[in-house]
Amino acid sequence: MKEVKRKGARSAKDIPVSILEQLNKGEIESANLVEWLAVDQIVLLKNVLNELNKIEYLEPVLIDVRNLKKQTVNTINEAIGTGILKQSVLNNDLKIVSIISKHKSDLVRCWSAYAIGRNSKFTIEEMLEQIQFLAADKHFGVREISWLAVRHNITKNLDRSFEILLKWTSSEDENIRRFATEAIRPRGVWCEHIEELKKKPESALKILDLLKSDSSKYVQDSVGNWLNDASKSRPDFVKDLCQKWQTESPTKETAYIIKKALRTIEK
């Protein structure tokens, strides 16, 4: 029997007590952004570490959370993921990151993304290989955190990252194809800008070209948003490319991307 997708509450006050309790125990995934924001990650952390018999990790990780200058869902998420990574290294615990990357709770899988993205022992090749599993996750939150977690290292290794992500554009999984552009958006959302791509967006042209008529709206939105980002510093590049694509790829998919790409220019 096909699993029925649960609809989340429209506001935090409308989340049933039983649902919130299950979310905080890590027994179910959040159904929407409202629920995702409502999870108490500290309570969730205690429950997960108890479940894994790793409660000794709790206090060191909580110290990192308390030391945050600003506590938001994302900063707490990052602090917990990074804290778990530190404890796994200190305790020679090779399995915990892999275990939480497959956890039932989407927030817990998000922690694993940061544990991967903050692992300084990984080369960019190893990091992207590890994160691909989460880039393909069925949950929207995990997919977003997956690219946020590795974006800093992608920025430091742009040329090699382009080579790797170029291969991802041919994946059968739309989520992986979407990661190839979303992770390298010049401005992005909730993240540092990539100055090199603001100045030289043509550096990513091979990746953009391969996705200019992608069948997935999820990918189309990302490519269109990528170009809209670029249009704020290099409108000439975006206008020229869109004109070229109109001739080379007269499809409804490309037309949709072009419309999104030009929305700031044509205001």
C-alpha positions, 0 to 999 in steps of 0.5 A, spaced: 500 500 500 502 506 498 504 511 504 499 517 504 503 523 505 502 527 511 500 534 511 503 539 516 500 544 520 499 551 517 502 555 523 506 552 529 500 553 534 496 548 530 501 542 530 498 537 534 501 535 541 502 528 539 505 530 532 510 535 535 512 529 540 514 524 535 518 530 531 522 531 537 523 524 538 525 523 531 520 518 530 517 522 524 519 527 518 517 534 518 511 535 513 513 542 511 517 548 513 512 550 519 514 543 522 521 543 520 522 550 524 518 548 530 522 542 532 526 543 538 533 540 536 536 540 543 530 535 545 531 531 539 539 531 540 538 528 547 533 523 544 537 521 538 544 520 543 540 516 548 537 512 542 544 511 539 547 510 546 552 516 545 549 520 551 556 522 553 556 526 546 551 531 549 554 536 553 560 537 549 555 539 543 551 543 547 557 547 549 558 549 542 550 551 541 550 555 547 557 559 544 553 561 538 553 568 537 546 567 534 541 561 535 537 560 528 534 553 526 540 553 521 546 555 526 543 550 531 543 545 525 550 546 523 553 547 531 550 540 532 552 537 526 559 539 527 559 537 534 557 530 532 563 530 527 568 533 533 566 527 538 566 522 532 573 524 531 575 524 538 572 518 540 574 514 534 567 513 532 567 511 525 559 509 524 555 515 527 555 520 521 553 514 517 548 512 522 545 519 522 545 520 515 540 514 514 535 516 520 528 517 520 528 524 522 530 529 517 533 534 522 538 528 524 540 527 517 541 535 516 546 534 522 550 529 518 550 533 512 554 538 516 558 533 519 560 531 512 561 539 510 565 540 516 570 534 515 577 538 513 580 531 512 575 530 506 578 532 499 572 536 495 572 529 491 570 525 497 566 531 500 561 531 494 561 523 493 559 523 501 554 529 500 550 526 494 546 521 498 543 527 501 543 531 495 538 526 493 534 525 499 526 525 499 526 531 504 526 538 502 530 540 508 535 535 507 536 537 500 537 544 502 542 543 507 546 538 503 548 544 498 549 549 504 553 544 508 558 544 502 558 550 499 564 553 502 568 548 500 565 548 493 567 555 493 574 554 495 575 549 490 571 551 484 574 549 478 574 542 480 567 542 483 565 544 476 568 538 473 565 533 478 558 537 478 558 537 470 557 529 471 551 530 476 547 534 470 546 527 467 544 524 473 537 520 472 535 523 479 532 530 478 535 532 485 542 531 484 541 535 477 538 540 481 544 540 486 549 542 480 546 549 479 543 550 486 550 549 490 553 554 486 548 560 485 552 566 485 548 569 490 544 564 493 539 564 499 541 564 506 549 563 504 555 567 502 556 569 495 561 566 490 564 573 488 568 569 482 561 567 479 558 574 480 564 577 476 565 571 471 558 567 471 561 564 464 565 560 468 559 555 470 557 555 462 558 548 461 553 546 467 548 551 465 548 549 458 547 542 459 540 543 463 537 549 459 532 544 457 531 540 463 525 536 463 524 537 471 521 544 473 525 543 480 531 544 476 528 549 471 527 553 477 534 553 480 537 554 473 533 560 472 534 563 479 542 562 478 541 566 472 537 571 475 542 572 481 548 573 475 543 578 472 544 583 478 552 583 477 552 581 469 546 583 466 550 583 459 552 575 460 545 573 462 541 577 456 546 574 451 545 567 453 538 567 454 538 570 446 542 564 444 538 559 448 532 562 445 535 560 438 538 554 440 533 551 444 526 553 442 522 549 448 517 550 453 522 548 458 528 553 456 522 559 455 520 558 462 528 558 465 529 564 460 523 568 463 525 566 470 532 568 468 530 575 466 525 577 471 530 582 475 532 585 468 525 586 465 522 589 472 
